[in-house]
């Protein structure tokens, strides 16, 4: 009987994330394997759930609808912000990321969707929100 991934496993694995058109967003299949500890936020929780129970060695492909992956795109998370209210020293670029200080000292970022002389339209949704996702994974070992 082969070992299977548990909710708190420390893993060596290869994975690939792509959009529904199979445009690769990130992959470790062509580089060295990744290591990660499940349950610590290193991987999105919904992707962790897909790995739990997988045996070592097999390669699996998951095709996920938006609600199974990063959720629906929430229009309320797209906000127009006056340039004067942007973080000090920020230089927003179209389709670039901009980081803001959050409550309790945390940080969060959004993607710049539009720029004009007085404001910036920032999308705080996950970049894959509202999109189908292809997730491929091969667990190489449980460490």
N, C-alpha and C positions, 0 to 999 in steps of 0.2 A: 504494500500500500504506500503510495507516494504522499509526501508532505503537502498540505494545503495551507493557503494563506489564512491567517487569523486576523481579527480586528486590530491587534497590537503588534503585528509582525514587522520586523526590520528586514527589508527586502533588497535584493539586487535584481534589477529588471531592465527591460528595454520597453519603451513605449513610443507611440506616435499619436499625435492629435492633428486632425485635418478637418476642413469644413466639408459641407455636403458635396462640393465639386471635387473633392479629394485634393484640394490645395493644402499642402503640408504647412502646419503652423509651428510645430516643434516635433523633433524626433531624436531618439537616442539609438536608433537601429544602426546608423552609419558611424556612430561614435562609440565611445566606451559606455558600458551600462551605467545606469543611475542607481543610487542607493537612496532609500527613504524609509522613514518610520511612519507606519500608518497611525492615524489618530492624532497627529500633531499639526495638521494643517499644511503639510508640505505638498499635498495633492488635494484637489477639490474633493470634498466629501462624497459627491455623487460618483466620482470616478473611483474613489477608494472602495465604495460599496460593490462595484463591479469586480474588483480584484479579490475581495474576500471570498474564500472557498475555492479559488483556482488552484490547480495542482502546479507544481514546479515543472518547467520545461515546455509546456504547451503554449502555443500562440493563439490568442483570441482576438476577434474583431467585433466591436460593438458599434451599431449604428443607432444614434440617440436623437430623439426628437428634442426640441428646445426645452420642454418641461422636464425631460429626463437628464438634461445636461446643465446648462447655465441659466435656465429659466427664460421667461418671456421678456422681451424688451419693454421696459417701463418708461413711458414718455415723461412721467413726473421726475425721472432722474436725469432729464436733459434740461439744463438751466442756462439762461443767459446771465452772465456776470459782467458787471461794469469793470473796465480795465483798472479803475482806481481801487477796486475791491480784490484784485488778484494778489496772491502772495508776493511780498516784497522780493524784488530781484528776479521774478519770473519773466521769461521771454516766450510767450505762447507762439507756437507754430501750428499751422493747419495740419491736422491729423496727428499732431504730437501729443504727448502726455503732459499733464500739468498736475503737480502735487499740492495738496492742501493739508493743513494741520486739522486734525479731528479732535473731538472731545477726549479728555483724559490723556492727551499727549500722543495719541495715535495719528497715523497719516492715511490719507486716501487719495486716489488719483482719478482723473477723468481724461477722456480724449477730446481734443479741440476739434469741433465739427465746423465752426464758422468763425471768422474774424472780421471785425470792422474797426473803424477808428475809435469807437467808444466802448465796445463790449466784445465778449468772447462767448460763443455757445459751447458749453462743455457737457459731454455725455458721460455720466457716472455709472452707466450700466457696464457689466462685464463685456469685453469686446465680442464674446461669442453668444451673448444673450439674444434670444430670438432666432438662433440659427441651429440647423441640424449639425451634429458633430459625429465624426468617425474617430473612435478610440481603439487603437490596437495596443495590445500588451502581451509581453512574454515574461513570466517570472522565471528568473535564472536561478535564484536560490533564496532561502530563508536563512538569514544570518543570525 
